[in-house]
Amino acid sequence: MLSRGTTGARKPGSIKSSSSKDSLDSNSQAKEHKKSSSGPTVGTQTSESAGKASPSTILQLEREKALLEQQVSELVRNAESKKAEIATLRMEIKHLKVEHLNFPPS
């Protein structure tokens, strides 16, 4: 399980929120999928009915599983992209701090 780390006290509003087109697209796709999926889900099957599933139900569940795996994969890619963006911004901040210390305002 992932836990959120705390990074000391920060001023309110000191971090600006940004969202990329990719993350917005994945969010809208997830919402569309929730609206469009009306078939049975894995959580709704009982242990008795799981063994008696019809071939069409099994196919529907396999399609749903593949779609969910695709969404997870996209979310992982987006998270990795965000991590890379954060690392780049941290390096830029460090560079700007050093530059500011070397050239104080006149």
HUMOWO-V608700 format. One record per pair of residues at least 24 apart in sequence whose C-alpha atoms are under 10 Angstrom apart, sorted by sequence separation. I is the first residue (numbers start at 1). J is the second residue. D is the distance in Angstrom with one decimal. If there is no record, write none. Layout:
BEGIN
i->I j->J d->D
i->I j->J d->D
END
This chain:
BEGIN
i->40 j->64 d->9.3
i->41 j->65 d->9.4
i->39 j->64 d->8.9
i->37 j->64 d->8.4
i->33 j->64 d->9.6
i->33 j->67 d->8.8
i->33 j->68 d->9.4
i->30 j->67 d->9.9
i->30 j->68 d->9.2
i->33 j->71 d->9.9
i->30 j->71 d->7.5
i->29 j->71 d->8.6
i->27 j->71 d->9.6
i->26 j->71 d->7.6
i->26 j->72 d->9.9
i->26 j->74 d->7.3
i->27 j->75 d->9.2
i->26 j->75 d->7.3
i->23 j->74 d->9.1
i->22 j->74 d->9.0
i->23 j->75 d->8.0
i->26 j->78 d->8.7
i->22 j->75 d->9.4
i->23 j->77 d->9.8
i->22 j->77 d->9.6
i->23 j->78 d->6.5
i->22 j->78 d->7.0
i->23 j->79 d->8.9
i->20 j->78 d->9.1
i->23 j->81 d->10.0
i->22 j->81 d->9.6
i->23 j->82 d->9.5
i->20 j->81 d->9.9
i->20 j->82 d->9.0
i->19 j->82 d->9.4
i->18 j->82 d->10.0
END
